[in-house]
Amino acid sequence: MSMPPFPPSEAIAPVVWPPPPTNTANVLTDEQRRAFAQLSKYQSPIALSHWIVGSLAITFVVQFAQTACLLLGPAAAKLESITSDVSAFTAMAGGMFFLIWIRQLYQNLTFLGVPGLQYSPMSAATAFLIPIVSIYKPIKIMAEIWKATSPSSVLYFVSGHWAQTPSTPLITAWWALFTIYNSINFLIALNMDISQFKVINDEADLLFSAINGALLAILILRLTKREESRYREIYASLQN
């Protein structure tokens, strides 16, 4: 037996989702919609930052073990060879994570609506690899990311011109130490055939590596936190 049709007053209305806004004051403007569409492309760099810091920590521990093996002499030659291979692998993995992190961090700036960026995400990452360019551009790129992620409380004093915000001496200290570290390694590599000097070299290398790695880890975590905070700040402002 077929059911009788619903009376017009009881007909089931089609479900609309999401429901239309009841308050016209909360209707998003076209500009807000475009901003939300850009923000939806944002990718959090937190996981990558943790991978990099973890790689730095493992590399330091392995380098410490390698230096201890060198001090023990020929008796630990085999173990020294193993730690050397592990150190090279973790350093390479950390470097790969770092380049991906830089690219993602820089690409996120476009999703945050930062105007006037000097580089593309890919060129920002490859600048760390290209000879000569890698001497002066990385410090500029890191400083640009720092400035572009300035909070609203800082941007207010420069009328929103993010390029006029101050950078941090942490970037300069890290890059200066990194450059000195690599220069020393290049110069003392010419004397690696002298066994006594080799031990001194590895001890100095361990010290420089620890300090430089610590500065880099702090910088990575702070830049990641700044960009995440800026993302939440912009998202909240669009909802108001």
N, C-alpha and C positions, 0 to 999 in steps of 0.2 A: 504494500500500500504506500503510495507516494505521499510525502509530507506536503502540507499546504504551503504555498509561498508566504514569505514574511510580508507583513503589512509594510507599506512604505515607511512608517514611523519607526519600525523595528529592524529595518534592513541593516546589515553589518557593513560598517564603513571600512574602506581599505586602510590598512595600517601604513603610516608614513614614518620612516625612520632615517635620520634623526628627526624628531618632531620640530615643526617650525617654531621659531622663538615667539614667545608671547609678549615679550617686552621689546619694543622697537629700539629702545636705547641700547640693548645688548647686541644688536645686529652688527656683524663685522663689516667694516668698510673693505673696499677692494684692496687698499694698501695693506690692511691687516691680514687679509687672506693671502696675499702674496708673501708677506713676511712669515706667516705660519707655514706656508708651503716650502719656503727656504729652510726654516728651522727644522722641518721634518726630515731633511736630508742630513742633519747633523749626526755625526758618529762620535760617541764618547771615546776619548783617548786613554781612559783610566786603565783598561786591561793591558794595553800596549806599554804604558808607563811601568806597570808592575813587572811585565816580562823583561823590560830593559834593566830595571833596578835589580831584579833577581839574577840576570846574566852578569851584571857587574859584580855582585856579591860572590857568585860562584867563581868568576874569573879571578878575583882577588884571593880567595881561599886556595885555589889551585896554584896560583903563582907563589903564594906563601909556601906551599908544600914543595914546589919546584925549587925554590931558593934553599929550603932546608936540605933537600937532596943534594944540591951542589956543594953545600957546606960539609956534607958527610963524605964526599969524595967518590971514588970509583965503586965503592960498595953499594951505592944507591943509584948507579948509572941507569939501570933498567927502569927503575921507578921514576927517575928524572925524565926519561924519554916519554913515559906514559903521561906524566903530568904536563909535559910540554905540549903534547898532542891535544889533551883535554882543554888546556888553556887556550890554544889556538882555536879550537872548535867553539868554545863558549864566547870568546871574543868576537868571532865571526857572526855567531847567532845574535849576540847583543847588538852588533853593528847593523845587521839586517833589520832587527826590530826598531832600532833608532831611526833609520831612514824611512821606514814605513810610518813611524810615529810623527816625524817631522812633516811628511807629506800630508798625513791626516790632519794634524794640528793646523797646518797652513790652509788646507782646503776648507776646514771648518770656518775659517775667518770669512770666507765668501758667503757661507750659509748664515753667518751672524750679521751679514749686511755691512761688513767693513769696506769702505770705499778707498780707492787710491793705493791698493797693494802694489808693491814693486815687482813681485815675482809671481810665477804660476806655481801651483803645488809641486809639480814634477821638477821644475828648475830649482825650487827651494831644497829639494832632497838631493838632487844630483850635484848641487854646488859643493857638497861635502866630499865629492869623489873626484872632481875635475882638478888636475894639477894647476897650480898658481891661483886659480879661482878659489880653491879650498883654503887659501891662506887668509883671505880678507872677507869673503862673502858670508861664511857661516855666522860670524859674530853679528853682521848686519841683519841676517835673517832671524836669528834668535831675539835680537833687540826689537825687531819689527813685530814679532809675535807677542812679545811682552807688552809693548805699547798698545797694540791693537786689542788686547784683552783687558785694558784698563777698566776699572769699575766706573759706574756713572758718577760717583762722588768725585773722582779725579777728572773725568771728562767735562764735568760742569765748569771747572776753572779754566778750561781751554776752549770753551764754547763748542765742545764736541769734536774738536780737531785732534784725533787720537795721535797723530804723528808728532804733536807738540808735547806729549806727555813724557815724563822722564823714564829712562831705562833703569837697569839695576847694575851695580858694580859686580854682582855675582857673575854675570855673563862675561864681563871683561876679565875677571880673575880666573874663571874656568878656561877661557880661550888662551890667555897668556900662558898659563901653566901647561896647557895641552901643547902649545907651540914649542915651549921650552923643552918639554918632555920628549917630543918627537925629534927635536934638533939634537939633543944630547944623545939619544939612541942612535941617530945617524952618525954622529961623530965618533962615538966610542965603538961602533960596529967595526971600525977599521983596526981595532986592537983586540978583537975577540980571540986571536990565537994565543994570547998571553993568559994562562990559566988563572993566575992570581988576580989579574985585572978583571977577568970574567966574573969572578965571585963578587968583587966590588961593584961591578956593573949591575949584576942582578939584585944586589941589596939596594942600590940606589934606584933601580927600576921599580922594585917593589914599593919603595917609599913614595916615589912620584906617582905610581899607578894608584896607590891607595888614596892619596890626597886628591888627585884629579878625578878619580872615580867617585869619591864622596861629593865633590863639588858638582859633578855632572848629575848624580842621583838627586841631589837637592834641587838643582835647576829643573830637571825633568818633572819632578813631583810638583814644584811650585807653578811651572807653566801649565801643567795639566789642570791643577786646581784653579788657576786664574781663568782658563778658558771654560771650564765647567761652571764656574761661578757667573761668568759673563753670559753664558747660555741661559742659565736659570733666571738671571736678572732680566734679560730681554724677553724671555717667555712670560714672565710674570707681568712685565709692563704691557705686553700686548693683550693680556687678559683683563686688564683694568679699564 
